[in-house]
Amino acid sequence: MNPNTVTLEIRPGPGGEEAKLWANDLLRMYSKYALSQSWKIIPIDEGVIKVSGLNAFPAFAHEAGVHRVQRVPVTEKRGRIHTSTASVAVLGEVPEQEVTIRPEDLEIQFYRASSHGGQNVQKVSTAVRLRHIPTNIVVTAQSERFQEQNRANALSILRSKLWEIEEDKRIKALGDQRAIIGRAMRNEKIRTYNFTQDRITDHRINKSFHNIEDILDGKMDKIIEEMKKLA
């Protein structure tokens, strides 16, 4: 696996508009951290970015899982604290020879991109939707100007997801508890961001961090360094 490339996929959980805002906040946090490291960010789809830079994958490897926020949303008029979640998937770049994807196992659709972009992006069916029939995994890519580039990006993400499935099976079969802790599943709550207490708690290492606004502004070096110890 290429340690210098990682794809981050952030999806809002239940909670309507506040969950979407929270997913956007996490995307912004990761993007600003990547920029602080002088890494390259490539948008793939809504809530999906590819980050390239020295050791980008190890930096984000332990961000996978459910991130819970407790705060008063900007849309809340009565000052009530809401709890919302967003899930983060962290996908490495897997070489083509590591995962075989048979053409007959793919359902491919092309459509017009909804993202901001040039005339070509919005008026021509450049966006790609792939469905892997055996697993029912769906991947979309729409940010590139040309259909073939989006197709290549979607295939790369699909390959990574299929590799992740097999890797999780292997680790669980071996019973490697340390590896299991370090590889949170997307449905596992890993971290809580409590705005009223100005505290971020990582539940895997039972450790808290403060200055929540700074961390969400991309200053997450302390968290990343602590999480690397799980490796």
ABEGO torsion letter per residue (X at the ends): XBAABBBBBBBBBBGEAAAAAAAAAAAAAAAAAAAAAGBBBBBABBGBBBBBEBGAAAAAAAABEBBBBBBBBAABAAGBBBBBBBBBBBBBBBBAAABBBBAAABBBBBBBBABBEBAAAAABBABBBBBBAAAGBBBBBAABABAAAAAAAAAAAAAAAAAAAAAAAAAAAAGBAAAAAABBBAABBABBBBAAAGBBBBAAAGBBBBGAAAAAAGBAAAAAAAAAAAX
